Amino acid sequence: MSRKVFYKRGWNHTKTRGRETNTTCSFCGRIVPKYKTFAVYRGFGISDPSLRKEIGLGAGMISTTKFYACPACARHRRIVKKVRK
């Protein structure tokens, strides 16, 4: 999982409001502006040394996929923490 980030966003993401690109949340399918989403990287790795030696991978990571999570899913899946004052 990614590191814990506090859920706080400002309006400094774009010069003009209302022209943000939209993305789809990978978990619930909600359409959210891209600046509100949280990027989650997930990969498939092989931890068995003999199998890794047989395949010939040095790093052990086969593929890494980038997912976008909306604020609700990010809080539910504990990717981010809500700001407590």
C-alpha positions as CSV (number, residue, x, y, z in Angstrom):
1,M,0.0,0.0,0.0
2,S,1.0,3.6,-0.2
3,R,2.0,5.7,2.7
4,K,-0.6,7.4,4.8
5,V,-1.4,11.0,3.7
6,F,-3.7,13.4,5.5
7,Y,-6.8,14.2,3.5
8,K,-6.4,17.9,2.7
9,R,-6.6,19.5,-0.7
10,G,-6.4,23.2,-1.8
11,W,-7.5,25.1,-4.9
12,N,-4.0,25.4,-6.2
13,H,-4.4,22.5,-8.6
14,T,-5.4,24.4,-11.6
15,K,-5.5,28.0,-12.8
16,T,-9.2,28.0,-13.8
17,R,-11.8,26.2,-11.8
18,G,-14.2,24.0,-13.6
19,R,-11.9,22.7,-16.2
20,E,-10.4,19.7,-14.4
21,T,-10.1,16.3,-16.0
22,N,-12.3,13.6,-14.5
23,T,-11.2,10.1,-13.6
24,T,-13.1,7.1,-12.5
25,C,-12.6,5.6,-9.1
26,S,-11.1,2.2,-9.5
27,F,-13.0,0.8,-6.5
28,C,-16.5,2.2,-6.7
29,G,-16.7,3.6,-10.2
30,R,-17.6,7.1,-9.2
31,I,-16.5,9.9,-11.6
32,V,-14.3,12.3,-9.6
33,P,-12.1,15.3,-10.6
34,K,-8.6,14.1,-10.9
35,Y,-7.2,16.5,-8.3
36,K,-9.4,14.9,-5.6
37,T,-8.3,11.4,-6.3
38,F,-5.4,9.5,-4.5
39,A,-3.1,7.4,-6.6
40,V,-2.5,3.9,-5.4
41,Y,0.2,1.7,-6.9
42,R,-0.2,-2.1,-6.7
43,G,2.2,-4.6,-8.1
44,F,2.6,-8.3,-8.5
45,G,5.9,-9.6,-7.1
46,I,7.5,-12.9,-6.7
47,S,9.0,-13.5,-3.3
48,D,10.3,-17.1,-3.8
49,P,14.0,-16.9,-4.6
50,S,14.2,-20.1,-6.6
51,L,11.2,-19.2,-8.8
52,R,12.6,-15.7,-9.3
53,K,16.0,-17.2,-10.3
54,E,14.2,-19.5,-12.8
55,I,12.3,-16.7,-14.4
56,G,15.3,-14.4,-14.4
57,L,13.9,-11.3,-12.8
58,G,16.3,-9.1,-10.9
59,A,13.9,-6.8,-9.0
60,G,11.1,-9.3,-8.5
61,M,8.3,-7.0,-9.6
62,I,6.5,-8.2,-12.7
63,S,4.0,-5.4,-13.2
64,T,2.8,-2.2,-11.4
65,T,-0.6,-0.8,-11.9
66,K,-1.8,2.7,-11.0
67,F,-5.3,3.0,-9.5
68,Y,-7.2,6.1,-8.6
69,A,-9.3,6.2,-5.4
70,C,-12.0,8.7,-4.6
71,P,-11.8,10.4,-1.1
72,A,-14.6,8.1,0.3
73,C,-12.9,4.9,-0.9
74,A,-9.5,6.2,0.2
75,R,-10.8,6.7,3.7
76,H,-12.7,3.4,3.8
77,R,-9.6,1.4,2.6
78,R,-7.3,3.4,4.9
79,I,-5.2,4.8,2.2
80,V,-5.5,8.3,3.8
81,K,-6.4,9.6,7.2
82,K,-8.9,12.4,7.8
83,V,-7.4,15.6,9.2
84,R,-8.0,15.9,13.0
85,K,-7.7,19.3,14.5
